[in-house]
Amino acid sequence: MHVKRWAAGAAALLSAGMLANCSQIFASGDADAGGITTAMLVAADGDAANWISHGRTYSEQRFSPLDSVNRENVGQLGLAWYADMDTARGQEATPLVIDGKLYLTTAWSKVKAFDATTGKPLWEFDPKVPGETAVKACCDVVNRGLAAYGDKLFFGTLDGRLIALDRNTGAVAWEKVTVDQSKSYTITGAPRVIDGKVIIGNGGAEFGVRGFVAAYNADTGEQLWKFYTVPEGGDAKDQPAYLKKAAETWNMDVLGANDAIGGGGTVWDSMAYDPELDLLYIGVGNGSPWNRAYRSPAKDGSGGEGDNLYLSSIVAIRPKTGEYVWHYQTTPGETWDFTATQHIMLADMEIDGKPRKVLMQAPKNGFFYVIDRATGQFISAKPYISINWATGVDPKTGRPIENPETRVDRSGKPALVMPGALGGHNWHPMAFSPTEKLVYIPAFEAGMMYAPEAAWKPDTARGFNVGFNLGAGDLPPDGGFRKQVAGTLRGMLLAWDPVAQKARWTVEHPGPWNGGLLATGGGLVFQGTAGSEFNAYDAANGKKLWSFAAQTGVVAPPVTYTVNGEQYVAVLAGWGGAYALSVDGDIIDRKAPVRNISRLLVFKLGGTAKLPAPPALADMPLDPPPSTAPAEVIAVGQVKYGRYCAVCHAPGAVGSTVLPDLRRAGALESAATWGAVVHDGALKDRGMASFAGSLSKDEIEAIRAYVIKRANEDKALEAGKKIARR
Ligand code: CA
């Protein structure tokens, strides 16, 4: 099987059109024998035994031709081995597997290596990210993976470093700071390596940064080029042509006016590469701040103006030089956190009787796009979930037809927008089956209330800088609104026909934020769920063929590989990420609450390993101090909570599902203890930074009063019920 696949891969590599490029590829600084070479990365599809780059191949299809585990025998799949992680935060990484060794990143940007058959730990590396970096991250202290080239592994750290490790020993080969660490840049995405250049982006568009992607020499760490996604504020004269063109779509008097209006457009996750066209595709994120009326206000004061290129765009660039080639903007004038950083997947298919080289994406905005990847020409787009911000995409211009009622700016009514800021699909990777000709999408529905904030002021020190009032949609104490919101939440695995632009089948999940996907030659689609399962589905019809009780929510995508001809399936389990931080913890199923048990799970046919029993659930009824603060103090606390606390501890202090439930915090009892944490930073090494630069002592105490009030409201709701808690 292995040999045959290699031959097929080589044949594909040498097929028409590729030939011209091959000489370049082999001539341009390939790594030493034994290491990962450019030729191996280009031909990765033929190397079924290994998983050598993030999306398995440069096309990022996440399809493995392996078929030893298949529709007929997947019922015999059992646990081969597992490894506990030393962090209890979100686990989002795709492992790499090279010659019988498995490498992965975990929360806090740590790296671990294992024997891929036995699970024996080989080495581990901790970059020692300072705990207080967590406050710069919108969406948990996660890391999505590694790149391999030569004898090295490359990964980014939450505090913005790019590190090269010796793959055999885990020793540091080189390390570079890639960002201005005085700003809230973070790295959570996996690098890619193209022709000896390590490409890495970053995040931070909730905190005012200006997005870019950069390339580094894999041998030395020398920076080779840097590609900004939005213009530099102020005088635009010295910018490259593509940024001068972009500047015409912004209010340049406001862009860059202070550190909180850097424009955003961070490249925090997806990339893909077509070696034949020699184009690198990057997915560009949301605006910073989100609200366009503040980011790029209209000169007449009526709201926002301009498309604000290259926000929410797919951009094609030359990997050698960082030169701009083309772009397609999915959400012009982005204002809802509608990133186009979601998985970019390349495939060749027949559309209207013609073979097309396409690029596909299901970005946050709810449309599934098929784009010509040579030219950036729009081919088609249809909604893959229920949406209300647009009624369609104009087939001639490729522009969305917007619903004006959802474009909230500085005043007027709030709007419930579908999808919300989490999107209809987030970072969780899709997968493609070339046999079924389907794209599998881990999709979900979760609307959001966008409320204008008339007097929003940027805060360059701490907290979300988005230009909406995230505290405004606060929860009435009767619980009715929360049930209503819970009723709108929906999660599903969609099998999407990209030519017909519709779902061929759908698997409904109990709620959003389910795992990334893997499709295999065995006719299977693997997916972990928020409901603590790891499942295999029939790729043709979605029938569930196998399920494993994972004890924890799973968000990461699985991989598969072989060692000595035996096929394994691996997935890094562990609940976390943006939804897990912000979801109403009380709406989760009480009998089986989602929780984080961070652990690598590895399966094979006939595997007999057993997980230890999960820790017992604590019985923790709400027991807050009485609410005695004046209403006006609580009102101040509510607004400040919405601005500075809600994103990690859930809006309305409803519990989150990963970080401490503040309604149950011991510090709630004491103003002094509360102040020591929030003002003095007593827990900064554990991720809770000081907010002294943004909040006065009185405001911090007002937040305590607000959380006490909320805890008492929920205690009243819970009265008479004994509820098992995490
Ligand atoms: Ca964002």
Boltz pocket constraint, residues with backbone or C-beta under 6 A from the ligand:
constraints:
  - pocket:
      binder: B
      contacts: [[A, 138], [A, 205], [A, 206], [A, 285], [A, 286], [A, 337], [A, 339], [A, 421]]
      max_distance: 6.0
